[in-house]
Amino acid sequence: MVRGYVLERSEFNEMRMRLPRSVRRGVRPAPEGHVGLIAQAVTDDDGLPISALYDTAPASLGRQRLRELERRLTELLL
């Protein structure tokens, strides 16, 4: 199962700083006027994340770009 999240810029950037450094290097901060996007593949049993993709998008395109990110994650897992 894939879950998606759209986070306000400040919330995404704060979450990004809590990621392990090796992951954080590949996740760019959300610039002004953007939102943060997270697509997570989770287990059906207990909802634990098994993979995640992160991106940013202009706030007006957040939901559309999140759907694209979720599709990309799904394709990577097939």
N, CA, C and O atoms as a Maestro MAE file, in Angstrom:
{
 s_m_m2io_version
 :::
 2.0.0
}

f_m_ct {
 s_m_title
 :::
 protein
 m_atom[312] {
  # First column is atom index #
  i_m_mmod_type
  r_m_x_coord
  r_m_y_coord
  r_m_z_coord
  i_m_residue_number
  s_m_chain_name
  s_m_pdb_residue_name
  s_m_pdb_atom_name
  i_m_atomic_number
  :::
  1 25 0.840 -1.159 0.000 1 A "MET " " N  " 7
  2 3 0.000 0.000 0.000 1 A "MET " " CA " 6
  3 2 0.896 1.236 0.000 1 A "MET " " C  " 6
  4 15 1.946 1.248 0.642 1 A "MET " " O  " 8
  5 25 0.477 2.273 -0.722 2 A "VAL " " N  " 7
  6 3 1.227 3.528 -0.788 2 A "VAL " " CA " 6
  7 2 0.395 4.630 -0.146 2 A "VAL " " C  " 6
  8 15 -0.790 4.788 -0.439 2 A "VAL " " O  " 8
  9 25 1.033 5.380 0.724 3 A "ARG " " N  " 7
  10 3 0.398 6.536 1.363 3 A "ARG " " CA " 6
  11 2 1.131 7.791 0.926 3 A "ARG " " C  " 6
  12 15 2.345 7.775 0.723 3 A "ARG " " O  " 8
  13 25 0.392 8.869 0.784 4 A "GLY " " N  " 7
  14 3 1.001 10.122 0.363 4 A "GLY " " CA " 6
  15 2 0.671 11.241 1.319 4 A "GLY " " C  " 6
  16 15 -0.394 11.264 1.935 4 A "GLY " " O  " 8
  17 25 1.603 12.173 1.435 5 A "TYR " " N  " 7
  18 3 1.449 13.299 2.341 5 A "TYR " " CA " 6
  19 2 1.921 14.582 1.658 5 A "TYR " " C  " 6
  20 15 2.949 14.598 0.981 5 A "TYR " " O  " 8
  21 25 1.163 15.640 1.845 6 A "VAL " " N  " 7
  22 3 1.563 16.984 1.426 6 A "VAL " " CA " 6
  23 2 1.777 17.777 2.710 6 A "VAL " " C  " 6
  24 15 0.856 17.931 3.513 6 A "VAL " " O  " 8
  25 25 2.983 18.273 2.899 7 A "LEU " " N  " 7
  26 3 3.329 19.017 4.113 7 A "LEU " " CA " 6
  27 2 3.628 20.473 3.784 7 A "LEU " " C  " 6
  28 15 4.205 20.783 2.742 7 A "LEU " " O  " 8
  29 25 3.232 21.348 4.678 8 A "GLU " " N  " 7
  30 3 3.611 22.750 4.545 8 A "GLU " " CA " 6
  31 2 5.138 22.845 4.531 8 A "GLU " " C  " 6
  32 15 5.831 21.988 5.078 8 A "GLU " " O  " 8
  33 25 5.633 23.877 3.910 9 A "ARG " " N  " 7
  34 3 7.072 24.056 3.726 9 A "ARG " " CA " 6
  35 2 7.855 23.897 5.028 9 A "ARG " " C  " 6
  36 15 8.819 23.134 5.081 9 A "ARG " " O  " 8
  37 25 7.451 24.604 6.067 10 A "SER " " N  " 7
  38 3 8.209 24.567 7.326 10 A "SER " " CA " 6
  39 2 8.166 23.176 7.962 10 A "SER " " C  " 6
  40 15 9.172 22.704 8.493 10 A "SER " " O  " 8
  41 25 7.018 22.529 7.911 11 A "GLU " " N  " 7
  42 3 6.884 21.191 8.485 11 A "GLU " " CA " 6
  43 2 7.759 20.188 7.733 11 A "GLU " " C  " 6
  44 15 8.412 19.345 8.348 11 A "GLU " " O  " 8
  45 25 7.770 20.282 6.394 12 A "PHE " " N  " 7
  46 3 8.587 19.385 5.581 12 A "PHE " " CA " 6
  47 2 10.070 19.607 5.879 12 A "PHE " " C  " 6
  48 15 10.821 18.648 6.055 12 A "PHE " " O  " 8
  49 25 10.489 20.869 5.935 13 A "ASN " " N  " 7
  50 3 11.905 21.153 6.180 13 A "ASN " " CA " 6
  51 2 12.339 20.700 7.574 13 A "ASN " " C  " 6
  52 15 13.467 20.240 7.751 13 A "ASN " " O  " 8
  53 25 11.464 20.824 8.552 14 A "GLU " " N  " 7
  54 3 11.777 20.322 9.895 14 A "GLU " " CA " 6
  55 2 11.882 18.800 9.894 14 A "GLU " " C  " 6
  56 15 12.793 18.244 10.507 14 A "GLU " " O  " 8
  57 25 10.954 18.118 9.207 15 A "MET " " N  " 7
  58 3 10.990 16.659 9.114 15 A "MET " " CA " 6
  59 2 12.270 16.214 8.399 15 A "MET " " C  " 6
  60 15 12.904 15.237 8.798 15 A "MET " " O  " 8
  61 25 12.639 16.931 7.350 16 A "ARG " " N  " 7
  62 3 13.840 16.608 6.578 16 A "ARG " " CA " 6
  63 2 15.077 16.611 7.466 16 A "ARG " " C  " 6
  64 15 15.956 15.763 7.311 16 A "ARG " " O  " 8
  65 25 15.147 17.559 8.393 17 A "MET " " N  " 7
  66 3 16.307 17.651 9.273 17 A "MET " " CA " 6
  67 2 16.391 16.479 10.247 17 A "MET " " C  " 6
  68 15 17.461 16.214 10.794 17 A "MET " " O  " 8
  69 25 15.294 15.781 10.472 18 A "ARG " " N  " 7
  70 3 15.307 14.618 11.366 18 A "ARG " " CA " 6
  71 2 15.662 13.315 10.636 18 A "ARG " " C  " 6
  72 15 15.869 12.282 11.273 18 A "ARG " " O  " 8
  73 25 15.732 13.369 9.302 19 A "LEU " " N  " 7
  74 3 16.114 12.178 8.545 19 A "LEU " " CA " 6
  75 2 17.590 11.871 8.766 19 A "LEU " " C  " 6
  76 15 18.378 12.775 9.042 19 A "LEU " " O  " 8
  77 25 17.966 10.598 8.647 20 A "PRO " " N  " 7
  78 3 19.397 10.273 8.707 20 A "PRO " " CA " 6
  79 2 20.155 11.051 7.621 20 A "PRO " " C  " 6
  80 15 19.635 11.277 6.529 20 A "PRO " " O  " 8
  81 25 21.350 11.441 7.929 21 A "ARG " " N  " 7
  82 3 22.141 12.249 6.992 21 A "ARG " " CA " 6
  83 2 22.233 11.612 5.614 21 A "ARG " " C  " 6
  84 15 22.164 12.315 4.605 21 A "ARG " " O  " 8
  85 25 22.385 10.306 5.553 22 A "SER " " N  " 7
  86 3 22.507 9.631 4.258 22 A "SER " " CA " 6
  87 2 21.243 9.781 3.415 22 A "SER " " C  " 6
  88 15 21.320 9.825 2.187 22 A "SER " " O  " 8
  89 25 20.100 9.859 4.054 23 A "VAL " " N  " 7
  90 3 18.831 10.061 3.339 23 A "VAL " " CA " 6
  91 2 18.644 11.544 3.045 23 A "VAL " " C  " 6
  92 15 18.246 11.921 1.942 23 A "VAL " " O  " 8
  93 25 18.930 12.369 4.024 24 A "ARG " " N  " 7
  94 3 18.719 13.815 3.912 24 A "ARG " " CA " 6
  95 2 19.479 14.418 2.734 24 A "ARG " " C  " 6
  96 15 19.000 15.364 2.108 24 A "ARG " " O  " 8
  97 25 20.657 13.882 2.426 25 A "ARG " " N  " 7
  98 3 21.438 14.397 1.296 25 A "ARG " " CA " 6
  99 2 20.654 14.364 -0.006 25 A "ARG " " C  " 6
  100 15 20.833 15.230 -0.862 25 A "ARG " " O  " 8
  101 25 19.780 13.365 -0.162 26 A "GLY " " N  " 7
  102 3 19.005 13.228 -1.391 26 A "GLY " " CA " 6
  103 2 17.657 13.919 -1.364 26 A "GLY " " C  " 6
  104 15 16.890 13.817 -2.322 26 A "GLY " " O  " 8
  105 25 17.358 14.618 -0.284 27 A "VAL " " N  " 7
  106 3 16.066 15.294 -0.140 27 A "VAL " " CA " 6
  107 2 16.327 16.786 -0.034 27 A "VAL " " C  " 6
  108 15 16.869 17.265 0.962 27 A "VAL " " O  " 8
  109 25 15.937 17.515 -1.069 28 A "ARG " " N  " 7
  110 3 16.181 18.963 -1.025 28 A "ARG " " CA " 6
  111 2 15.106 19.658 -0.195 28 A "ARG " " C  " 6
  112 15 13.960 19.210 -0.154 28 A "ARG " " O  " 8
  113 25 15.473 20.738 0.457 29 A "PRO " " N  " 7
  114 3 14.495 21.486 1.247 29 A "PRO " " CA " 6
  115 2 13.456 22.140 0.342 29 A "PRO " " C  " 6
  116 15 13.728 22.449 -0.818 29 A "PRO " " O  " 8
  117 25 12.277 22.342 0.887 30 A "ALA " " N  " 7
  118 3 11.207 23.010 0.139 30 A "ALA " " CA " 6
  119 2 11.473 24.512 0.144 30 A "ALA " " C  " 6
  120 15 11.598 25.110 1.213 30 A "ALA " " O  " 8
  121 25 11.563 25.129 -1.034 31 A "PRO " " N  " 7
  122 3 11.777 26.574 -1.083 31 A "PRO " " CA " 6
  123 2 10.480 27.342 -0.800 31 A "PRO " " C  " 6
  124 15 9.404 26.749 -0.723 31 A "PRO " " O  " 8
  125 25 10.592 28.622 -0.652 32 A "GLU " " N  " 7
  126 3 9.436 29.498 -0.415 32 A "GLU " " CA " 6
  127 2 8.378 29.271 -1.505 32 A "GLU " " C  " 6
  128 15 8.704 29.207 -2.690 32 A "GLU " " O  " 8
  129 25 7.118 29.151 -1.096 33 A "GLY " " N  " 7
  130 3 6.021 28.955 -2.039 33 A "GLY " " CA " 6
  131 2 5.792 27.508 -2.446 33 A "GLY " " C  " 6
  132 15 4.903 27.225 -3.250 33 A "GLY " " O  " 8
  133 25 6.582 26.589 -1.901 34 A "HIS " " N  " 7
  134 3 6.463 25.177 -2.224 34 A "HIS " " CA " 6
  135 2 5.951 24.401 -1.015 34 A "HIS " " C  " 6
  136 15 5.984 24.879 0.120 34 A "HIS " " O  " 8
  137 25 5.480 23.194 -1.296 35 A "VAL " " N  " 7
  138 3 5.111 22.243 -0.250 35 A "VAL " " CA " 6
  139 2 6.022 21.037 -0.383 35 A "VAL " " C  " 6
  140 15 6.633 20.817 -1.429 35 A "VAL " " O  " 8
  141 25 6.106 20.257 0.691 36 A "GLY " " N  " 7
  142 3 6.885 19.025 0.672 36 A "GLY " " CA " 6
  143 2 5.978 17.842 0.398 36 A "GLY " " C  " 6
  144 15 4.836 17.806 0.858 36 A "GLY " " O  " 8
  145 25 6.479 16.889 -0.341 37 A "LEU " " N  " 7
  146 3 5.712 15.699 -0.718 37 A "LEU " " CA " 6
  147 2 6.416 14.449 -0.218 37 A "LEU " " C  " 6
  148 15 7.639 14.332 -0.309 37 A "LEU " " O  " 8
  149 25 5.641 13.525 0.306 38 A "ILE " " N  " 7
  150 3 6.184 12.242 0.754 38 A "ILE " " CA " 6
  151 2 5.263 11.143 0.251 38 A "ILE " " C  " 6
  152 15 4.054 11.182 0.483 38 A "ILE " " O  " 8
  153 25 5.829 10.172 -0.431 39 A "ALA " " N  " 7
  154 3 5.104 8.962 -0.811 39 A "ALA " " CA " 6
  155 2 5.786 7.816 -0.078 39 A "ALA " " C  " 6
  156 15 6.993 7.616 -0.214 39 A "ALA " " O  " 8
  157 25 5.012 7.065 0.702 40 A "GLN " " N  " 7
  158 3 5.565 5.950 1.483 40 A "GLN " " CA " 6
  159 2 4.871 4.658 1.099 40 A "GLN " " C  " 6
  160 15 3.643 4.594 1.026 40 A "GLN " " O  " 8
  161 25 5.662 3.638 0.855 41 A "ALA " " N  " 7
  162 3 5.130 2.287 0.730 41 A "ALA " " CA " 6
  163 2 5.133 1.709 2.136 41 A "ALA " " C  " 6
  164 15 6.159 1.728 2.816 41 A "ALA " " O  " 8
  165 25 3.996 1.200 2.571 42 A "VAL " " N  " 7
  166 3 3.870 0.661 3.923 42 A "VAL " " CA " 6
  167 2 3.370 -0.777 3.869 42 A "VAL " " C  " 6
  168 15 2.729 -1.192 2.903 42 A "VAL " " O  " 8
  169 25 3.675 -1.527 4.922 43 A "THR " " N  " 7
  170 3 3.191 -2.897 5.014 43 A "THR " " CA " 6
  171 2 1.700 -2.892 5.316 43 A "THR " " C  " 6
  172 15 1.200 -1.996 5.997 43 A "THR " " O  " 8
  173 25 1.006 -3.877 4.817 44 A "ASP " " N  " 7
  174 3 -0.430 -3.985 5.068 44 A "ASP " " CA " 6
  175 2 -0.715 -4.344 6.516 44 A "ASP " " C  " 6
  176 15 -1.717 -3.907 7.082 44 A "ASP " " O  " 8
  177 25 0.157 -5.135 7.115 45 A "ASP " " N  " 7
  178 3 -0.093 -5.640 8.466 45 A "ASP " " CA " 6
  179 2 -0.092 -4.550 9.529 45 A "ASP " " C  " 6
  180 15 -1.067 -4.385 10.261 45 A "ASP " " O  " 8
  181 25 1.009 -3.807 9.608 46 A "ASP " " N  " 7
  182 3 1.130 -2.841 10.701 46 A "ASP " " CA " 6
  183 2 1.413 -1.420 10.236 46 A "ASP " " C  " 6
  184 15 1.636 -0.534 11.061 46 A "ASP " " O  " 8
  185 25 1.407 -1.189 8.921 47 A "GLY " " N  " 7
  186 3 1.592 0.158 8.403 47 A "GLY " " CA " 6
  187 2 2.997 0.710 8.513 47 A "GLY " " C  " 6
  188 15 3.198 1.918 8.388 47 A "GLY " " O  " 8
  189 25 3.982 -0.161 8.747 48 A "LEU " " N  " 7
  190 3 5.367 0.307 8.843 48 A "LEU " " CA " 6
  191 2 5.898 0.677 7.459 48 A "LEU " " C  " 6
  192 15 5.673 -0.059 6.498 48 A "LEU " " O  " 8
  193 25 6.598 1.803 7.345 49 A "PRO " " N  " 7
  194 3 7.152 2.199 6.050 49 A "PRO " " CA " 6
  195 2 8.268 1.248 5.614 49 A "PRO " " C  " 6
  196 15 9.116 0.851 6.413 49 A "PRO " " O  " 8
  197 25 8.244 0.895 4.328 50 A "ILE " " N  " 7
  198 3 9.303 0.051 3.781 50 A "ILE " " CA " 6
  199 2 10.116 0.784 2.725 50 A "ILE " " C  " 6
  200 15 11.226 0.369 2.392 50 A "ILE " " O  " 8
  201 25 9.567 1.871 2.200 51 A "SER " " N  " 7
  202 3 10.274 2.686 1.220 51 A "SER " " CA " 6
  203 2 9.584 4.044 1.151 51 A "SER " " C  " 6
  204 15 8.390 4.165 1.425 51 A "SER " " O  " 8
  205 25 10.357 5.063 0.780 52 A "ALA " " N  " 7
  206 3 9.768 6.403 0.687 52 A "ALA " " CA " 6
  207 2 10.480 7.214 -0.386 52 A "ALA " " C  " 6
  208 15 11.677 7.054 -0.625 52 A "ALA " " O  " 8
  209 25 9.711 8.086 -1.022 53 A "LEU " " N  " 7
  210 3 10.241 9.072 -1.950 53 A "LEU " " CA " 6
  211 2 9.829 10.444 -1.448 53 A "LEU " " C  " 6
  212 15 8.732 10.616 -0.916 53 A "LEU " " O  " 8
  213 25 10.711 11.417 -1.618 54 A "TYR " " N  " 7
  214 3 10.467 12.776 -1.159 54 A "TYR " " CA " 6
  215 2 10.648 13.731 -2.334 54 A "TYR " " C  " 6
  216 15 11.490 13.504 -3.203 54 A "TYR " " O  " 8
  217 25 9.858 14.791 -2.356 55 A "ASP " " N  " 7
  218 3 9.999 15.805 -3.390 55 A "ASP " " CA " 6
  219 2 9.345 17.090 -2.898 55 A "ASP " " C  " 6
  220 15 8.724 17.118 -1.835 55 A "ASP " " O  " 8
  221 25 9.490 18.138 -3.675 56 A "THR " " N  " 7
  222 3 8.797 19.391 -3.392 56 A "THR " " CA " 6
  223 2 8.097 19.830 -4.663 56 A "THR " " C  " 6
  224 15 8.433 19.386 -5.762 56 A "THR " " O  " 8
  225 25 7.118 20.709 -4.497 57 A "ALA " " N  " 7
  226 3 6.381 21.225 -5.647 57 A "ALA " " CA " 6
  227 2 5.784 22.575 -5.272 57 A "ALA " " C  " 6
  228 15 5.559 22.857 -4.095 57 A "ALA " " O  " 8
  229 25 5.527 23.412 -6.284 58 A "PRO " " N  " 7
  230 3 4.801 24.641 -5.983 58 A "PRO " " CA " 6
  231 2 3.485 24.289 -5.290 58 A "PRO " " C  " 6
  232 15 2.853 23.288 -5.627 58 A "PRO " " O  " 8
  233 25 3.081 25.096 -4.338 59 A "ALA " " N  " 7
  234 3 1.889 24.790 -3.548 59 A "ALA " " CA " 6
  235 2 0.670 24.512 -4.419 59 A "ALA " " C  " 6
  236 15 -0.140 23.647 -4.084 59 A "ALA " " O  " 8
  237 25 0.526 25.222 -5.521 60 A "SER " " N  " 7
  238 3 -0.651 25.042 -6.384 60 A "SER " " CA " 6
  239 2 -0.657 23.699 -7.103 60 A "SER " " C  " 6
  240 15 -1.707 23.264 -7.576 60 A "SER " " O  " 8
  241 25 0.479 23.041 -7.195 61 A "LEU " " N  " 7
  242 3 0.582 21.756 -7.895 61 A "LEU " " CA " 6
  243 2 0.818 20.587 -6.949 61 A "LEU " " C  " 6
  244 15 1.073 19.471 -7.403 61 A "LEU " " O  " 8
  245 25 0.739 20.822 -5.642 62 A "GLY " " N  " 7
  246 3 1.089 19.801 -4.656 62 A "GLY " " CA " 6
  247 2 0.376 18.483 -4.832 62 A "GLY " " C  " 6
  248 15 1.030 17.442 -4.903 62 A "GLY " " O  " 8
  249 25 -0.942 18.487 -4.906 63 A "ARG " " N  " 7
  250 3 -1.709 17.232 -5.015 63 A "ARG " " CA " 6
  251 2 -1.401 16.486 -6.302 63 A "ARG " " C  " 6
  252 15 -1.260 15.263 -6.293 63 A "ARG " " O  " 8
  253 25 -1.295 17.206 -7.400 64 A "GLN " " N  " 7
  254 3 -0.984 16.578 -8.687 64 A "GLN " " CA " 6
  255 2 0.388 15.918 -8.647 64 A "GLN " " C  " 6
  256 15 0.543 14.772 -9.069 64 A "GLN " " O  " 8
  257 25 1.376 16.636 -8.145 65 A "ARG " " N  " 7
  258 3 2.734 16.084 -8.076 65 A "ARG " " CA " 6
  259 2 2.818 14.928 -7.080 65 A "ARG " " C  " 6
  260 15 3.622 14.013 -7.261 65 A "ARG " " O  " 8
  261 25 1.997 14.961 -6.035 66 A "LEU " " N  " 7
  262 3 1.981 13.851 -5.086 66 A "LEU " " CA " 6
  263 2 1.486 12.589 -5.771 66 A "LEU " " C  " 6
  264 15 2.063 11.519 -5.575 66 A "LEU " " O  " 8
  265 25 0.431 12.689 -6.570 67 A "ARG " " N  " 7
  266 3 -0.062 11.506 -7.303 67 A "ARG " " CA " 6
  267 2 1.024 10.943 -8.216 67 A "ARG " " C  " 6
  268 15 1.177 9.727 -8.326 67 A "ARG " " O  " 8
  269 25 1.774 11.821 -8.868 68 A "GLU " " N  " 7
  270 3 2.871 11.374 -9.737 68 A "GLU " " CA " 6
  271 2 3.951 10.669 -8.916 68 A "GLU " " C  " 6
  272 15 4.486 9.646 -9.344 68 A "GLU " " O  " 8
  273 25 4.269 11.204 -7.760 69 A "LEU " " N  " 7
  274 3 5.279 10.602 -6.889 69 A "LEU " " CA " 6
  275 2 4.809 9.233 -6.394 69 A "LEU " " C  " 6
  276 15 5.601 8.292 -6.339 69 A "LEU " " O  " 8
  277 25 3.535 9.113 -6.037 70 A "GLU " " N  " 7
  278 3 2.983 7.830 -5.602 70 A "GLU " " CA " 6
  279 2 3.035 6.806 -6.727 70 A "GLU " " C  " 6
  280 15 3.347 5.639 -6.491 70 A "GLU " " O  " 8
  281 25 2.732 7.234 -7.948 71 A "ARG " " N  " 7
  282 3 2.815 6.307 -9.104 71 A "ARG " " CA " 6
  283 2 4.252 5.851 -9.316 71 A "ARG " " C  " 6
  284 15 4.501 4.673 -9.573 71 A "ARG " " O  " 8
  285 25 5.194 6.777 -9.211 72 A "ARG " " N  " 7
  286 3 6.609 6.429 -9.403 72 A "ARG " " CA " 6
  287 2 7.061 5.413 -8.359 72 A "ARG " " C  " 6
  288 15 7.772 4.464 -8.689 72 A "ARG " " O  " 8
  289 25 6.657 5.600 -7.109 73 A "LEU " " N  " 7
  290 3 7.017 4.655 -6.052 73 A "LEU " " CA " 6
  291 2 6.403 3.283 -6.337 73 A "LEU " " C  " 6
  292 15 7.068 2.259 -6.184 73 A "LEU " " O  " 8
  293 25 5.153 3.265 -6.745 74 A "THR " " N  " 7
  294 3 4.493 2.007 -7.070 74 A "THR " " CA " 6
  295 2 5.235 1.270 -8.181 74 A "THR " " C  " 6
  296 15 5.440 0.059 -8.098 74 A "THR " " O  " 8
  297 25 5.632 1.994 -9.208 75 A "GLU " " N  " 7
  298 3 6.368 1.385 -10.320 75 A "GLU " " CA " 6
  299 2 7.711 0.838 -9.867 75 A "GLU " " C  " 6
  300 15 8.132 -0.225 -10.321 75 A "GLU " " O  " 8
  301 25 8.383 1.550 -8.980 76 A "LEU " " N  " 7
  302 3 9.677 1.076 -8.483 76 A "LEU " " CA " 6
  303 2 9.559 -0.220 -7.700 76 A "LEU " " C  " 6
  304 15 10.488 -1.028 -7.674 76 A "LEU " " O  " 8
  305 25 8.409 -0.416 -7.062 77 A "LEU " " N  " 7
  306 3 8.221 -1.606 -6.227 77 A "LEU " " CA " 6
  307 2 7.705 -2.821 -6.994 77 A "LEU " " C  " 6
  308 15 7.704 -3.933 -6.466 77 A "LEU " " O  " 8
  309 25 7.275 -2.618 -8.218 78 A "LEU " " N  " 7
  310 3 6.757 -3.753 -9.004 78 A "LEU " " CA " 6
  311 2 7.853 -4.589 -9.602 78 A "LEU " " C  " 6
  312 15 7.575 -5.574 -10.287 78 A "LEU " " O  " 8
  :::
 }
 m_bond[311] {
  # First column is bond index #
  i_m_from
  i_m_to
  i_m_order
  :::
  1 1 2 1
  2 2 3 1
  3 3 4 2
  4 3 5 1
  5 5 6 1
  6 6 7 1
  7 7 8 2
  8 7 9 1
  9 9 10 1
  10 10 11 1
  11 11 12 2
  12 11 13 1
  13 13 14 1
  14 14 15 1
  15 15 16 2
  16 15 17 1
  17 17 18 1
  18 18 19 1
  19 19 20 2
  20 19 21 1
  21 21 22 1
  22 22 23 1
  23 23 24 2
  24 23 25 1
  25 25 26 1
  26 26 27 1
  27 27 28 2
  28 27 29 1
  29 29 30 1
  30 30 31 1
  31 31 32 2
  32 31 33 1
  33 33 34 1
  34 34 35 1
  35 35 36 2
  36 35 37 1
  37 37 38 1
  38 38 39 1
  39 39 40 2
  40 39 41 1
  41 41 42 1
  42 42 43 1
  43 43 44 2
  44 43 45 1
  45 45 46 1
  46 46 47 1
  47 47 48 2
  48 47 49 1
  49 49 50 1
  50 50 51 1
  51 51 52 2
  52 51 53 1
  53 53 54 1
  54 54 55 1
  55 55 56 2
  56 55 57 1
  57 57 58 1
  58 58 59 1
  59 59 60 2
  60 59 61 1
  61 61 62 1
  62 62 63 1
  63 63 64 2
  64 63 65 1
  65 65 66 1
  66 66 67 1
  67 67 68 2
  68 67 69 1
  69 69 70 1
  70 70 71 1
  71 71 72 2
  72 71 73 1
  73 73 74 1
  74 74 75 1
  75 75 76 2
  76 75 77 1
  77 77 78 1
  78 78 79 1
  79 79 80 2
  80 79 81 1
  81 81 82 1
  82 82 83 1
  83 83 84 2
  84 83 85 1
  85 85 86 1
  86 86 87 1
  87 87 88 2
  88 87 89 1
  89 89 90 1
  90 90 91 1
  91 91 92 2
  92 91 93 1
  93 93 94 1
  94 94 95 1
  95 95 96 2
  96 95 97 1
  97 97 98 1
  98 98 99 1
  99 99 100 2
  100 99 101 1
  101 101 102 1
  102 102 103 1
  103 103 104 2
  104 103 105 1
  105 105 106 1
  106 106 107 1
  107 107 108 2
  108 107 109 1
  109 109 110 1
  110 110 111 1
  111 111 112 2
  112 111 113 1
  113 113 114 1
  114 114 115 1
  115 115 116 2
  116 115 117 1
  117 117 118 1
  118 118 119 1
  119 119 120 2
  120 119 121 1
  121 121 122 1
  122 122 123 1
  123 123 124 2
  124 123 125 1
  125 125 126 1
  126 126 127 1
  127 127 128 2
  128 127 129 1
  129 129 130 1
  130 130 131 1
  131 131 132 2
  132 131 133 1
  133 133 134 1
  134 134 135 1
  135 135 136 2
  136 135 137 1
  137 137 138 1
  138 138 139 1
  139 139 140 2
  140 139 141 1
  141 141 142 1
  142 142 143 1
  143 143 144 2
  144 143 145 1
  145 145 146 1
  146 146 147 1
  147 147 148 2
  148 147 149 1
  149 149 150 1
  150 150 151 1
  151 151 152 2
  152 151 153 1
  153 153 154 1
  154 154 155 1
  155 155 156 2
  156 155 157 1
  157 157 158 1
  158 158 159 1
  159 159 160 2
  160 159 161 1
  161 161 162 1
  162 162 163 1
  163 163 164 2
  164 163 165 1
  165 165 166 1
  166 166 167 1
  167 167 168 2
  168 167 169 1
  169 169 170 1
  170 170 171 1
  171 171 172 2
  172 171 173 1
  173 173 174 1
  174 174 175 1
  175 175 176 2
  176 175 177 1
  177 177 178 1
  178 178 179 1
  179 179 180 2
  180 179 181 1
  181 181 182 1
  182 182 183 1
  183 183 184 2
  184 183 185 1
  185 185 186 1
  186 186 187 1
  187 187 188 2
  188 187 189 1
  189 189 190 1
  190 190 191 1
  191 191 192 2
  192 191 193 1
  193 193 194 1
  194 194 195 1
  195 195 196 2
  196 195 197 1
  197 197 198 1
  198 198 199 1
  199 199 200 2
  200 199 201 1
  201 201 202 1
  202 202 203 1
  203 203 204 2
  204 203 205 1
  205 205 206 1
  206 206 207 1
  207 207 208 2
  208 207 209 1
  209 209 210 1
  210 210 211 1
  211 211 212 2
  212 211 213 1
  213 213 214 1
  214 214 215 1
  215 215 216 2
  216 215 217 1
  217 217 218 1
  218 218 219 1
  219 219 220 2
  220 219 221 1
  221 221 222 1
  222 222 223 1
  223 223 224 2
  224 223 225 1
  225 225 226 1
  226 226 227 1
  227 227 228 2
  228 227 229 1
  229 229 230 1
  230 230 231 1
  231 231 232 2
  232 231 233 1
  233 233 234 1
  234 234 235 1
  235 235 236 2
  236 235 237 1
  237 237 238 1
  238 238 239 1
  239 239 240 2
  240 239 241 1
  241 241 242 1
  242 242 243 1
  243 243 244 2
  244 243 245 1
  245 245 246 1
  246 246 247 1
  247 247 248 2
  248 247 249 1
  249 249 250 1
  250 250 251 1
  251 251 252 2
  252 251 253 1
  253 253 254 1
  254 254 255 1
  255 255 256 2
  256 255 257 1
  257 257 258 1
  258 258 259 1
  259 259 260 2
  260 259 261 1
  261 261 262 1
  262 262 263 1
  263 263 264 2
  264 263 265 1
  265 265 266 1
  266 266 267 1
  267 267 268 2
  268 267 269 1
  269 269 270 1
  270 270 271 1
  271 271 272 2
  272 271 273 1
  273 273 274 1
  274 274 275 1
  275 275 276 2
  276 275 277 1
  277 277 278 1
  278 278 279 1
  279 279 280 2
  280 279 281 1
  281 281 282 1
  282 282 283 1
  283 283 284 2
  284 283 285 1
  285 285 286 1
  286 286 287 1
  287 287 288 2
  288 287 289 1
  289 289 290 1
  290 290 291 1
  291 291 292 2
  292 291 293 1
  293 293 294 1
  294 294 295 1
  295 295 296 2
  296 295 297 1
  297 297 298 1
  298 298 299 1
  299 299 300 2
  300 299 301 1
  301 301 302 1
  302 302 303 1
  303 303 304 2
  304 303 305 1
  305 305 306 1
  306 306 307 1
  307 307 308 2
  308 307 309 1
  309 309 310 1
  310 310 311 1
  311 311 312 2
  :::
 }
}
